[in-house]
Amino acid sequence: MVTESPRATAATADELTTHIDTLRADAERMDGYARRLLATAATLDGCPVTPEWGRPALERQAAACTSAAEQLRGAADALTAHAGVGNPPVTGARQGPAAHRVTGGRRVKR
């Protein structure tokens, strides 16, 4: 069975700004999750019935949340640079605005 992908359409500056804001809000949310996971791990340290795998598991999840937040910020920075809707903040996660382009739903390296 063959499925046709929808045609790509140009987004307005307002739509791009909304997507950028959403990416940044999601990054902040992921940072918050990481902080809560680390706080939970620290709280469980004093509990004698905490399984020994508990803290390392929470720390791994916190690290995954932090990594996701960095990737979301990098995506927001790249979209900001691509859209030309302002100066993206420097986060260290950017690969440069021309690192990839999107074509028909596929990422194509330039």
C-alpha positions as CSV (number, residue, x, y, z in Angstrom):
1,M,0.0,0.0,0.0
2,V,1.3,3.4,-1.0
3,T,0.7,6.5,1.2
4,E,1.1,10.0,-0.1
5,S,2.8,12.5,2.2
6,P,1.1,15.9,2.5
7,R,2.8,18.6,0.6
8,A,5.0,21.0,2.6
9,T,3.6,24.5,3.0
10,A,5.2,27.7,4.1
11,A,4.5,28.8,7.6
12,T,3.9,32.4,8.5
13,A,6.3,34.2,10.9
14,D,3.6,34.1,13.6
15,E,3.3,30.3,13.2
16,L,7.0,29.9,13.3
17,T,7.2,32.0,16.4
18,T,4.5,29.9,18.1
19,H,6.5,26.7,17.3
20,I,9.7,28.3,18.6
21,D,7.9,29.3,21.8
22,T,6.5,25.9,22.2
23,L,9.9,24.2,21.8
24,R,11.4,26.6,24.4
25,A,8.5,26.0,26.8
26,D,8.9,22.2,26.4
27,A,12.6,22.5,27.1
28,E,11.9,24.4,30.4
29,R,9.3,21.7,31.3
30,M,11.9,19.0,30.7
31,D,14.4,20.9,32.9
32,G,11.8,21.0,35.6
33,Y,11.2,17.3,35.4
34,A,15.0,16.7,35.7
35,R,15.1,18.9,38.8
36,R,12.1,17.0,40.4
37,L,13.6,13.6,39.6
38,L,16.9,14.6,41.3
39,A,15.1,16.0,44.3
40,T,13.2,12.7,44.6
41,A,16.4,10.8,44.4
42,A,17.9,12.9,47.1
43,T,14.8,12.5,49.3
44,L,15.0,8.7,48.9
45,D,18.6,8.6,50.0
46,G,17.5,8.8,53.6
47,C,14.9,6.1,53.3
48,P,16.2,2.7,54.4
49,V,13.7,0.7,52.3
50,T,14.6,2.4,49.0
51,P,15.9,-0.2,46.5
52,E,19.5,0.3,45.6
53,W,18.6,0.7,41.9
54,G,16.2,3.6,42.7
55,R,18.6,6.5,42.8
56,P,20.6,5.5,39.7
57,A,17.4,5.0,37.8
58,L,16.1,8.4,38.8
59,E,19.5,10.0,37.9
60,R,19.4,8.3,34.4
61,Q,15.9,9.7,33.8
62,A,17.0,13.1,35.0
63,A,19.9,13.0,32.6
64,A,17.6,12.0,29.7
65,C,15.3,14.9,30.6
66,T,18.2,17.3,30.5
67,S,19.4,15.9,27.2
68,A,15.9,16.3,25.7
69,A,15.8,19.9,27.0
70,E,19.1,20.7,25.3
71,Q,17.8,19.1,22.0
72,L,14.6,21.1,22.2
73,R,16.5,24.4,22.7
74,G,18.8,23.4,19.8
75,A,15.8,22.9,17.6
76,A,14.3,26.2,18.7
77,D,17.6,27.9,17.9
78,A,17.8,26.3,14.5
79,L,14.2,27.2,13.7
80,T,14.8,30.8,14.8
81,A,17.9,31.1,12.6
82,H,16.1,29.5,9.7
83,A,13.0,31.7,10.1
84,G,15.0,34.9,10.6
85,V,12.5,35.9,13.3
86,G,15.2,37.1,15.8
87,N,18.5,36.3,17.3
88,P,18.6,32.8,18.9
89,P,20.1,32.6,22.3
90,V,23.4,30.8,22.5
91,T,22.9,27.4,24.1
92,G,25.8,25.4,22.9
93,A,23.5,22.8,21.4
94,R,23.2,24.5,17.9
95,Q,24.7,22.7,14.9
96,G,24.3,25.8,12.7
97,P,21.3,26.9,10.7
98,A,22.3,25.1,7.5
99,A,23.1,21.7,9.1
100,H,19.9,20.1,7.8
101,R,17.0,20.9,5.6
102,V,13.6,19.3,5.7
103,T,12.3,17.9,2.4
104,G,8.9,16.2,2.2
105,G,9.2,15.0,5.8
106,R,12.7,13.6,5.5
107,R,15.8,15.2,7.0
108,V,18.4,15.6,4.3
109,K,22.0,16.5,5.3
110,R,23.4,19.3,3.2
